[in-house]
Structures are given as structure tokens and as C-alpha cells.
């Protein structure tokens, strides 16, 4: 067999049509398998990239919320005000005397709300709504009193359970797989509320 191949390569012997068809079929099978492996590798990469993007976005959002919830109610001059206003399942307003002047002024009141799939943060300093993260599918706030029981009374709230579920903002149109959703949940206590 190897002698025949060698003679064919030297041009001493021709190739039959049947041999040419078999060679083309084998080549097509090998190319098809290689293409399939390439496509599967690309899909696995996209799933990983989407999951990484979603985890980073959800982590950024929840860390920002936790930091501001934890510091809400800061009042170094002992001015009486409520740390949390308007507690709803998808939004809240936090108050802190950040400039330590004894008055809740510009920059001391922050509102978080879910608008569509964008978590927005608004500060009372005239800057308007700023997006924190996008791709949020669900945002849930659960407000708890000192005993860990759900409450909606702002003066009784001592901790907040924050839950964010996010998905990738952009999924390639030609690929239906890789719809990765990530849910992050954390409970945070107010440092400055007794």
C-alpha cells in the first residue's frame, strides 16, 4: 500500500475516482469534527466570560449597597433623623450626615431604585440618577427589626437583606446557550442605628 502511495506521489501511477471520493469524504469528516470542536470551545468560552461579567456586576452592586447601608444613620452631632426612608422591596432612601455639619444637606441623602434592568443611585446633590450596574433581573430588599423579623416601619429597621439576580447584558445573537444568571444575597446591619 505504501509503495502505491509513493508511486502516486511521484506521478508514476494515477488516482481512481473512487479513491478521490473516499479521500474527500474522510477529509470532510475530519474538517467537520474540527469545526465542531472549535464551536464548542467558543461556546464554553462565552459561558465563562458571561458568568464572570455577571458575577463582577452583581458583586459591585451588592458591595456598594452594603457599604452605604452600613454607614446610614451616621450623625456625629447627635442630630435626630431616620437612617432609612421609603423602604420598598426594590428601593430605599438612606440618610447620613457625611459632612458632619448637623444638617442633612446636599450629598447626605442617597436613593437606590431598580429601573428596568438598571440599579440606579441618586444623591440629593443635583447629579440625578446614576447607573450602578445593568443587567439586573431582580433586586429585593427585606427589612428586619432587632429580633430579625420582617418590618416595614423605618424606625424599627436594624438590618437589611439584599438580594440581586443579574444576567449578562449582551448575549451573541447567533448563540442561544450561555444564559448565565447569578444571584448574590447578603445581610447588613446598620452601624449607626441603636
C-alpha positions as CSV (number, residue, x, y, z in Angstrom):
1,X,0.0,0.0,0.0
2,X,2.8,2.5,0.9
3,X,4.6,1.7,-2.3
4,X,1.5,2.6,-4.3
5,X,1.1,5.9,-2.4
6,X,4.8,6.6,-3.1
7,X,4.3,5.9,-6.8
8,X,1.2,8.0,-6.9
9,X,3.1,10.9,-5.3
10,X,5.9,10.6,-7.8
11,X,3.4,10.7,-10.6
12,X,4.0,7.1,-11.8
13,X,0.5,6.0,-11.1
14,X,-2.9,7.8,-11.2
15,X,-5.6,8.0,-8.6
16,X,-9.0,6.5,-9.3
17,X,-12.2,8.4,-9.0
18,X,-13.3,6.1,-6.1
19,X,-10.1,6.8,-4.2
20,X,-10.6,10.5,-4.8
21,X,-14.2,10.3,-3.4
22,X,-13.1,8.3,-0.3
23,X,-10.3,10.9,0.3
24,X,-12.8,13.8,0.0
25,X,-15.2,12.1,2.4
26,X,-12.6,11.4,5.0
27,X,-11.3,15.0,4.7
28,X,-14.9,16.3,5.1
29,X,-15.4,14.2,8.3
30,X,-12.1,15.4,9.8
31,X,-12.9,19.1,8.9
32,X,-16.4,18.7,10.3
33,X,-15.1,17.3,13.6
34,X,-12.5,20.0,13.9
35,X,-15.2,22.7,13.3
36,X,-17.5,21.2,15.9
37,X,-14.7,21.2,18.4
38,X,-13.9,24.8,17.6
39,X,-17.6,25.8,18.0
40,X,-17.9,24.0,21.3
41,X,-14.8,25.7,22.6
42,X,-16.1,29.1,21.6
43,X,-19.4,28.4,23.4
44,X,-17.6,27.3,26.5
45,X,-15.5,30.5,26.5
46,X,-18.7,32.6,26.1
47,X,-20.4,30.9,29.0
48,X,-17.3,31.6,31.2
49,X,-17.0,35.2,30.0
50,X,-20.7,35.8,30.6
51,X,-20.6,34.3,34.1
52,X,-17.5,36.3,35.0
53,X,-19.2,39.6,33.8
54,X,-22.4,38.8,35.7
55,X,-20.5,37.9,38.9
56,X,-18.5,41.1,38.8
57,X,-21.5,43.3,38.2
58,X,-23.5,41.7,41.0
59,X,-20.6,41.9,43.4
60,X,-20.1,45.6,42.6
61,X,-23.7,46.4,43.1
62,X,-24.1,44.5,46.4
63,X,-20.8,45.8,47.8
64,X,-21.9,49.4,47.1
65,X,-25.3,48.8,48.7
66,X,-23.8,47.2,51.7
67,X,-21.3,49.9,52.3
68,X,-23.9,52.7,52.2
69,X,-26.5,50.7,54.2
70,X,-23.9,50.0,56.9
71,X,-23.0,53.7,57.2
72,X,-26.6,55.0,57.0
73,X,-27.6,57.0,60.1
74,X,-24.2,58.5,60.7
75,X,-24.8,61.6,62.8
76,X,-21.7,62.7,64.8
77,X,-23.5,65.7,66.2
78,X,-26.4,63.6,67.6
79,X,-29.0,65.2,65.2
80,X,-32.1,63.0,65.2
81,X,-33.0,61.6,61.8
82,X,-34.1,58.3,60.4
83,X,-31.3,56.3,58.7
84,X,-33.7,54.7,56.2
85,X,-36.7,56.1,54.4
86,X,-39.2,54.7,51.9
87,X,-38.4,51.0,52.4
88,X,-39.8,49.1,49.4
89,X,-38.9,45.7,48.1
90,X,-37.0,47.2,45.2
91,X,-35.7,50.6,46.6
92,X,-34.8,52.7,49.6
93,X,-33.5,56.1,50.7
94,X,-30.6,56.3,53.1
95,X,-29.6,59.3,55.2
96,X,-26.2,60.1,56.7
97,X,-24.6,63.4,57.9
98,X,-21.5,62.8,55.8
99,X,-20.2,66.4,56.0
100,X,-20.7,66.3,59.8
101,X,-22.4,69.7,59.9
102,X,-25.5,68.5,61.9
103,X,-27.8,69.1,58.9
104,X,-28.9,66.7,56.2
105,X,-27.9,68.6,53.1
106,X,-26.7,68.0,49.6
107,X,-24.8,64.7,49.3
108,X,-26.3,63.3,52.6
109,X,-29.3,61.5,51.1
110,X,-28.9,58.6,48.7
111,X,-31.7,56.7,47.0
112,X,-31.4,53.3,45.3
113,X,-34.1,52.0,42.9
114,X,-34.3,49.4,40.2
115,X,-35.4,51.0,36.9
116,X,-35.9,48.3,34.3
117,X,-32.8,46.2,34.5
118,X,-30.6,49.0,35.9
119,X,-29.8,49.5,39.5
120,X,-29.7,53.3,39.9
121,X,-28.3,55.5,42.6
122,X,-29.4,59.1,43.1
123,X,-27.8,61.6,45.5
124,X,-29.6,64.8,46.6
125,X,-26.8,66.9,45.2
126,X,-28.4,67.5,41.8
127,X,-26.4,64.9,39.9
128,X,-29.5,62.9,39.1
129,X,-29.8,59.1,38.7
130,X,-26.6,57.3,38.1
131,X,-26.4,53.7,37.0
132,X,-24.6,51.4,39.4
133,X,-25.0,48.1,37.4
134,X,-27.0,46.9,34.5
135,X,-28.4,43.5,33.7
136,X,-30.3,43.2,37.0
137,X,-33.2,40.8,36.7
138,X,-34.4,41.0,40.3
139,X,-33.5,43.2,43.2
140,X,-35.0,42.5,46.6
141,X,-34.7,44.3,49.9
142,X,-36.0,42.6,53.1
143,X,-36.1,44.8,56.1
144,X,-35.6,43.3,59.6
145,X,-36.0,44.6,63.1
146,X,-33.7,43.9,66.0
147,X,-35.2,40.5,66.5
148,X,-34.7,39.5,62.8
149,X,-38.4,39.8,62.0
150,X,-39.5,41.5,58.8
151,X,-40.8,45.0,59.2
152,X,-41.7,48.0,57.1
153,X,-41.5,50.6,59.8
154,X,-38.4,52.7,59.1
155,X,-37.7,53.5,62.8
156,X,-37.7,49.8,63.7
157,X,-35.4,48.6,60.8
158,X,-32.0,47.4,62.1
159,X,-30.7,45.3,59.2
160,X,-31.4,44.7,55.5
161,X,-31.2,41.6,53.4
162,X,-30.1,42.5,49.9
163,X,-30.6,40.0,47.0
164,X,-29.5,40.7,43.4
165,X,-30.0,38.4,40.5
166,X,-28.2,39.5,37.3
167,X,-27.7,38.2,33.8
168,X,-25.3,39.3,31.0
169,X,-26.2,42.5,29.3
170,X,-25.3,41.2,25.8
171,X,-25.5,37.6,24.5
172,X,-24.3,37.0,21.0
173,X,-27.4,36.7,18.6
174,X,-26.2,33.5,17.0
175,X,-25.8,31.6,20.2
176,X,-28.7,30.7,22.4
177,X,-26.7,28.9,25.2
178,X,-24.8,30.6,28.0
179,X,-27.7,32.4,29.6
180,X,-26.0,32.7,32.9
181,X,-27.8,34.1,35.9
182,X,-26.0,34.9,39.2
183,X,-27.8,35.6,42.5
184,X,-26.0,37.2,45.4
185,X,-27.5,37.7,48.8
186,X,-26.1,39.4,51.9
187,X,-27.4,40.7,55.2
188,X,-26.1,44.0,56.5
189,X,-26.7,45.7,59.9
190,X,-26.8,49.5,60.4
191,X,-23.7,50.6,62.3
192,X,-25.1,53.9,63.5
193,X,-28.7,52.8,64.5
194,X,-29.3,51.7,68.0
